[in-house]
Amino acid sequence: RRILSQFLDVSSTDPDDQRRARLLNILLLGMIVLTTLALSAVLLAGIAGLESADRIVILGLGSLVMLLGLVIIFLINRYLWGWLASALFLLLLIAISAAVDQPQEVANGRSLVMFAIPIMMASVVLPPYVSFVAAGLCSLVITAVALGAQLVPNPFAMIMFFALALVSWLAARGLERALAESRVLNLELQAQAEQLRVMD
């Protein structure tokens, strides 16, 4: 556990940035494991002849690109800038959400649910207001996909994206406020403990 904790830790003077970067590392590590398993499953399906060669190549390349992207984002978060790694992670999630299904499903169907993930993640790995930016990007992506496929964009989905961003923002703001109050209280308790030690 200690080695894993050291592996996930990120050095930062700001406790909020450190918490976000650590959460991002946990998410990235989990996704790296899942993507590795998916790539292994694709290779095994290819060897067993369960899928066509074209589909195996597409799924294999997609999984490999995803795995490389996640590893690069992890390294950026660990050794460079957490905010850049978080932004790249959100863009990767949005791109995956747009590429995971047929255009009509992305614009008006079952794949719309996938866009909720980057919106919720935005307020966890970046400052809370970024959930609105993620909702705007998701709305732009589904509009572009819909217009590219000569479909009508789904305005109800876009309204729901911004409603979800509002809920994520409120929850993240409440958490950050509670953590800030906890840090202040901790500092006050430490100061009182020092005063008691001096008095003794």
URMO-V812058 format. One record per backbone hydrogen bond with DSSP energy under -1.0 kcal/mol. NH is the residue of the N-H (numbers start at 1). CO is the residue of the C=O. Records with the same first field share a line. If there is no record, write none. Layout:
BEGIN
NH = CO / CO
END
This chain:
BEGIN
5 = 1
6 = 2
7 = 3
8 = 4
9 = 5
18 = 14
19 = 15
20 = 16
21 = 17
22 = 18
23 = 19
24 = 20
25 = 21
26 = 22
27 = 23
28 = 24
29 = 25
30 = 26
31 = 27
32 = 28
33 = 29
34 = 30
35 = 31
36 = 32
37 = 33
38 = 34
39 = 35
40 = 36
41 = 37
42 = 38
43 = 39
44 = 40
45 = 41
46 = 42
47 = 43
48 = 44
50 = 45
56 = 52
57 = 53
58 = 54
59 = 55
60 = 56
61 = 57
62 = 58
63 = 59
64 = 60
65 = 61
66 = 62
67 = 63
68 = 64
69 = 65
70 = 66
71 = 67
72 = 68
73 = 69
74 = 70
75 = 71
76 = 72
77 = 73
78 = 74
79 = 75
80 = 76
85 = 81
86 = 82
87 = 83
88 = 84
89 = 85
90 = 86
91 = 87
92 = 88
93 = 89
94 = 90
95 = 91
96 = 92
97 = 93
98 = 94
99 = 95
100 = 96
106 = 102
107 = 103
108 = 104
109 = 105
112 = 109
113 = 110
115 = 112
116 = 113
117 = 114
119 = 115
120 = 116
121 = 117
122 = 118
124 = 121
125 = 121
126 = 122
130 = 127
131 = 128
132 = 129
134 = 130
135 = 131
136 = 132
137 = 133
138 = 134
139 = 135
140 = 136
141 = 137
142 = 138
143 = 139
144 = 140
145 = 141
146 = 142
147 = 143
148 = 144
149 = 145
150 = 147
151 = 146
158 = 154
159 = 155
160 = 156
161 = 157
162 = 158
163 = 159
164 = 160
165 = 161
166 = 162
167 = 163
168 = 164
169 = 165
170 = 166
171 = 167
172 = 168
173 = 169
174 = 170
175 = 171
176 = 172
177 = 173
178 = 174
179 = 175
180 = 176
181 = 177
182 = 178
183 = 179
184 = 180
185 = 181
186 = 182
187 = 183
188 = 184
189 = 185
190 = 186
191 = 187
192 = 188
193 = 189
194 = 190
195 = 191
196 = 192
197 = 193
198 = 194
199 = 195
200 = 196
END
